[in-house]
């Protein structure tokens, strides 16, 4: 190799197709020829290769689908709030990579891979691993090639901003024809089932073209305010039933469901907490707007639940009470001097709207969640918003909508 290195030889070197003898000869030439060393270092294809190799070691874009390191650390330390903890646990159940990383963090074995100063050591480890797989007969030749590559990488990393890139100056600007109007910037984007919803700075929604104008406006309002509309009737039910909606001790005789809720079924299943020593139970449903007229009464029950044996009138609010009979007498929940336990049966028209929405917007968690909440079906709305958060783990808007929905319970 009396002359400078040829383009073909450099290409074969970059593709690691040189024979051991050629590698040694190339190394001798590079040691004596500064021009070839500079050509090898500044060759743009080599820089591109180093960029690709460096990018494969640093964080790649696919990590966006995983939990961030700070989220994993907060989860391991128990510092996540209720929504973020549910989201993290749901992701860890389906992502083996994040689950393994979380386990490492929990026992203090996390490795710091963010410090740029550690990259040369990482390259050295990669070189060592590569050399361990090379056959002994070729190990010397491979070591020379790998050493050259490590030197080039270290020089490339250290030079950073000092390295000059060849810039091609564009020709003098020419008058350009009128450009179309620039689209408004996107404020947020959410995955909503099979489609994506976007909202731009002008308030334009995409991905919801099948919705009625009224439903589109509901979505727009929810995304901009991060609030979920709930009917006033629901607040009245909650306020009047608040003491009954607490979480009593496991030994306390108390009603469980439904209390302070709007429900879709007109034959609901009522549930309550058992009383120690109870022989039987009986449930009574009354209509407060009809002078507390008795609407339905259960037979003596051995279980702690009862499905109403007749259809309740839709659109009406009902009270209910459970009586436990013991050898020493009777005990009622709620007691006579306690706030009433109320629930409302959803109107027929709203039930029809829900049925139509489930058919037209199947899989659209944001849309269905808002429609359920508007009808007062909070349990159903919460299920949809939790799915929305799982589909958008980094979205503060999705989490805030779920938090606002849950806030009515406090």
C-alpha positions in Angstrom: 0.0 0.0 0.0 2.5 2.6 -1.2 -0.3 5.1 -2.1 -3.1 6.3 0.0 -5.9 4.0 1.0 -8.4 3.4 -1.7 -12.1 3.9 -1.5 -12.8 0.2 -2.0 -10.4 -0.7 0.9 -12.0 1.8 3.2 -15.4 0.4 2.3 -14.2 -3.1 3.1 -12.7 -1.9 6.4 -16.0 -0.3 7.4 -17.9 -3.5 6.5 -15.3 -5.6 8.5 -14.5 -7.7 5.4 -10.7 -7.4 5.5 -8.5 -10.5 6.0 -6.2 -10.5 9.0 -3.1 -9.8 6.8 -4.9 -6.8 5.2 -5.9 -5.4 8.6 -2.2 -5.5 9.8 -1.0 -3.9 6.6 -3.7 -1.2 6.9 -2.7 -0.6 10.5 1.0 -0.1 9.5 -0.1 2.4 6.8 -2.3 4.4 9.1 0.5 4.6 11.6 2.7 6.3 9.0 0.2 8.3 7.0 -1.6 11.2 8.7 -3.6 12.0 5.5 -5.2 8.5 5.5 -5.9 8.7 9.3 -7.7 12.0 8.7 -9.6 10.6 5.7 -10.6 7.6 7.8 -11.8 9.7 10.7 -13.7 12.3 8.6 -15.3 10.0 6.1 -19.0 10.8 6.3 -20.2 7.2 5.9 -18.1 6.2 8.9 -19.6 9.0 10.9 -23.0 7.8 10.0 -22.1 4.3 11.1 -20.8 5.6 14.4 -24.0 7.6 14.8 -26.0 4.5 14.3 -23.8 2.5 16.7 -24.0 5.3 19.3 -27.8 5.5 19.0 -28.1 1.8 19.5 -26.3 2.1 22.9 -28.2 5.3 24.1 -31.9 5.4 24.8 -33.8 4.6 21.6 -37.2 5.9 20.7 -39.0 2.6 21.4 -38.5 3.4 25.1 -41.5 5.7 24.8 -43.7 2.7 25.0 -42.1 1.7 28.4 -42.2 3.3 31.8 -39.6 6.0 32.3 -36.8 5.4 34.7 -38.1 8.0 37.1 -41.5 6.4 37.0 -40.0 3.0 37.8 -37.9 4.5 40.7 -41.0 6.3 42.1 -43.0 3.1 41.8 -40.3 1.1 43.7 -40.2 3.7 46.4 -44.0 3.8 46.8 -44.2 7.5 45.8 -46.8 7.2 43.0 -50.4 8.5 43.5 -53.4 6.2 43.0 -53.8 6.8 39.3 -50.1 6.5 38.4 -49.7 3.4 40.6 -52.7 1.7 38.9 -51.2 2.6 35.5 -47.7 1.4 36.4 -49.0 -1.9 37.8 -51.2 -2.5 34.6 -48.1 -1.8 32.4 -45.8 -4.1 34.5 -48.3 -6.9 34.1 -47.9 -6.9 30.3 -44.3 -5.7 29.9 -41.5 -8.1 30.9 -38.8 -5.5 30.2 -40.2 -2.9 32.6 -41.0 -5.6 35.2 -37.4 -6.8 35.2 -36.1 -3.2 35.5 -38.5 -2.6 38.4 -37.3 -5.7 40.2 -33.7 -4.5 39.8 -34.5 -1.1 41.2 -36.3 -2.6 44.2 -33.1 -4.3 45.4 -30.8 -1.3 44.7 -29.1 -2.7 41.6 -29.9 0.1 39.1 -27.0 1.0 36.9 -26.5 4.6 35.9 -26.4 4.7 32.1 -27.1 8.4 31.6 -23.6 9.9 32.3 -21.8 10.6 29.1 -18.4 10.1 30.8 -19.2 6.4 31.2 -19.7 5.8 27.4 -16.0 4.9 26.7 -16.2 2.2 29.5 -19.3 0.9 27.9 -17.6 0.7 24.5 -14.7 -1.1 26.1 -17.2 -3.7 27.5 -18.8 -4.2 24.1 -15.3 -4.7 22.6 -14.5 -7.3 25.3 -17.7 -9.1 24.6 -17.0 -9.1 20.9 -13.5 -10.4 21.3 -14.6 -13.2 23.5 -16.6 -14.7 20.6 -13.7 -14.5 18.1 -11.8 -17.7 17.4 -8.2 -17.6 18.9 -6.6 -17.8 15.5 -8.2 -14.5 14.5 -8.2 -12.8 17.9 -5.1 -10.6 17.2 -6.4 -9.4 13.8 -9.9 -8.7 15.3 -8.3 -6.9 18.3 -6.5 -4.5 15.9 -9.8 -3.7 14.0 -11.7 -3.3 17.3 -9.0 -1.1 18.7 -9.2 1.2 15.7 -12.9 1.4 16.0 -12.7 2.2 19.7 -10.2 5.0 19.1 -12.4 6.4 16.4 -15.4 6.3 18.6 -13.6 8.0 21.6 -12.3 10.7 19.3 -15.8 11.2 17.8 -17.4 11.5 21.2 -14.8 13.9 22.6 -14.7 16.1 19.6 -18.5 16.7 19.8 -19.2 20.3 18.8 -15.6 20.9 17.7 -15.9 18.7 14.6 -16.5 20.6 11.5 -19.2 19.3 9.1 -19.1 20.1 5.4 -22.0 22.5 4.8 -23.3 22.9 1.3 -24.4 26.5 0.8 -27.7 26.7 -0.9 -28.1 28.8 -4.0 -29.4 32.4 -3.6 -33.0 32.4 -2.6 -35.5 32.8 -5.5 -39.0 34.3 -5.2 -41.3 31.4 -4.1 -45.0 31.1 -5.0 -47.5 31.7 -2.2 -47.6 28.9 0.3 -50.8 27.3 1.7 -51.8 28.4 5.2 -49.9 26.7 7.9 -52.0 24.3 10.0 -52.6 25.3 13.6 -50.3 23.6 16.1 -51.5 20.5 17.8 -52.2 21.1 21.5 -52.7 17.4 22.4 -53.2 14.0 20.9 -54.8 11.0 22.6 -55.2 7.4 21.6 -58.9 6.6 21.8 -59.4 3.0 21.0 -58.7 2.3 17.3 -58.3 6.0 16.5 -56.3 9.0 17.6 -57.9 12.3 18.7 -56.1 15.6 18.2 -57.0 19.1 19.3 -55.3 22.1 17.7 -54.8 25.7 18.9 -57.9 26.8 17.1 -60.1 24.3 18.9 -60.4 21.9 15.9 -60.9 18.2 16.7 -59.9 15.4 14.5 -60.7 11.7 14.9 -64.3 12.4 16.0 -66.0 13.1 12.7 -68.6 10.5 13.5 -69.8 12.3 16.6 -72.7 14.6 16.7 -71.9 18.4 17.1 -73.1 18.2 20.7 -70.9 15.2 21.5 -67.9 16.9 19.8 -68.4 20.0 21.9 -68.5 17.9 25.1 -65.2 16.3 24.2 -63.7 19.7 23.3 -64.8 21.1 26.6 -63.5 18.1 28.6 -60.1 18.2 26.9 -59.6 22.0 27.4 -60.9 22.1 31.0 -59.8 18.6 32.1 -63.1 18.4 33.9 -65.9 15.8 33.5 -69.5 16.9 33.5 -71.7 15.1 36.0 -75.5 15.8 36.5 -76.6 17.8 39.5 -78.9 15.0 40.6 -75.9 12.9 41.3 -74.4 15.5 43.7 -77.8 15.7 45.5 -77.8 11.9 46.0 -74.2 11.9 47.2 -74.7 14.7 49.6 -77.8 13.2 51.2 -76.2 9.8 51.5 -72.7 10.9 52.4 -72.5 9.3 55.9 -73.8 6.0 54.5 -71.1 6.1 51.8 -68.1 5.7 54.1 -66.1 2.6 54.6 -67.3 1.1 57.9 -65.3 -1.4 59.9 -65.7 -5.0 58.6 -67.8 -5.9 61.6 -70.2 -3.0 61.1 -73.6 -3.8 59.7 -73.9 -1.4 56.8 -75.3 -1.0 53.2 -72.8 -1.3 50.4 -74.5 -0.8 47.0 -76.2 1.2 45.6 -75.8 4.3 47.7 -75.7 7.8 46.3 -75.6 6.5 42.7 -77.6 6.6 39.5 -77.9 3.0 38.1 -78.9 1.7 34.7 -80.8 -1.4 35.9 -84.4 -1.1 37.1 -84.0 -4.4 38.9 -80.7 -3.8 40.8 -79.0 -6.2 43.1 -78.7 -4.7 46.5 -75.7 -5.6 48.7 -74.9 -5.0 52.4 -72.3 -6.0 55.0 -73.3 -8.9 57.3 -74.0 -8.6 61.0 -72.5 -11.1 63.4 -75.2 -13.3 64.9 -77.8 -12.4 62.3 -80.4 -15.1 61.7 -81.9 -13.5 58.6 -82.2 -10.2 56.7 -85.0 -8.3 55.0 -84.8 -5.4 52.6 -87.4 -2.6 52.1 -87.5 -0.1 49.2 -89.6 3.1 49.6 -90.5 6.1 47.4 -89.8 9.4 49.3 -91.8 11.4 46.8 -94.9 9.3 47.4 -94.9 9.6 51.2 -92.3 6.9 51.6 -94.7 4.3 50.2 -93.3 0.8 50.3 -92.4 -0.2 46.8 -90.8 -3.6 47.3 -89.9 -5.9 50.2 -87.7 -9.0 50.1 -88.5 -12.3 51.8 -86.4 -13.4 54.7 -82.9 -13.8 53.3 -79.8 -15.8 54.5 -77.5 -14.0 52.0 -76.2 -10.4 52.1 -77.6 -9.5 48.7 -81.0 -9.3 47.0 -82.0 -8.7 43.4 -85.3 -6.7 43.4 -88.1 -9.0 42.2 -90.0 -6.3 40.2 -89.1 -3.5 37.9 -88.7 -0.1 39.5 -90.0 3.0 37.7 -87.3 4.7 35.7 -86.4 8.3 36.5 -87.3 8.0 40.2 -85.2 8.2 43.4 -85.7 5.4 45.9 -84.7 4.8 49.5 -83.7 1.4 50.8 -83.0 -0.1 54.2 -81.9 -3.6 55.4 -83.0 -5.2 58.7 -81.0 -7.8 60.4 -82.9 -10.1 62.8 -81.0 -11.6 65.8 -81.9 -13.6 68.8 -81.9 -10.4 70.8 -84.0 -8.3 68.4 -83.5 -6.3 65.2 -80.9 -3.9 63.8 -81.4 -1.6 60.8 -79.0 -0.1 58.3 -79.0 2.7 58.0 -80.4 3.4 61.5 -83.6 5.5 61.8 -81.7 8.6 62.9 -79.0 8.3 60.2 -79.1 9.8 56.7 -81.1 7.9 54.1 -79.5 5.5 51.5 -80.7 6.7 48.1 -80.3 5.7 44.5 -81.9 6.7 41.2 -82.9 4.5 38.3 -81.8 6.0 35.0 -84.5 7.4 32.7 -85.5 5.4 29.6 -84.4 8.1 27.2 -80.9 8.3 28.6 -80.7 4.5 28.7 -81.5 4.5 25.0 -78.8 7.1 24.4 -76.3 4.9 26.2 -77.3 1.9 24.2 -76.9 3.9 20.9 -73.5 5.3 22.0 -72.1 1.8 22.9 -73.0 0.7 19.4 -71.8 3.7 17.5 -68.7 4.4 19.5 -67.5 0.9 20.5 -64.0 1.0 21.8 -63.9 4.8 22.0 -63.0 5.2 25.7 -63.0 9.0 26.0 -66.3 9.4 24.2 -68.1 6.6 26.1 -66.6 7.8 29.4 -68.0 11.3 28.9 -71.4 10.0 27.9 -71.6 7.7 30.9 -70.6 10.5 33.2 -73.2 12.9 31.7 -75.8 10.3 32.5 -74.5 9.9 36.0 -73.3 6.3 35.5 -70.0 6.9 37.4 -68.8 3.3 37.7 -69.1 2.7 34.0 -67.4 6.1 33.2 -64.5 5.2 35.5 -64.0 1.9 33.7 -63.7 3.8 30.3 -61.3 6.5 31.7 -59.0 3.9 33.2 -58.8 2.3 29.8 -58.0 5.7 28.3 -55.2 6.2 30.8 -53.7 2.8 30.0 -53.7 3.7 26.3 -52.1 7.1 27.1 -49.6 6.4 29.9 -47.8 9.8 29.5 -50.9 11.9 29.1 -51.6 14.3 32.0 -55.0 15.2 30.5 -56.2 11.5 30.6 -55.1 11.2 34.2 -56.7 14.5 35.2 -60.0 13.5 33.7 -59.9 10.3 35.8 -59.0 12.2 38.9 -61.9 14.7 38.4 -64.3 11.9 37.8 -63.3 10.3 41.1 -63.3 13.5 43.0 -67.1 13.4 43.6 -66.6 10.6 46.1 -64.6 12.7 48.5 
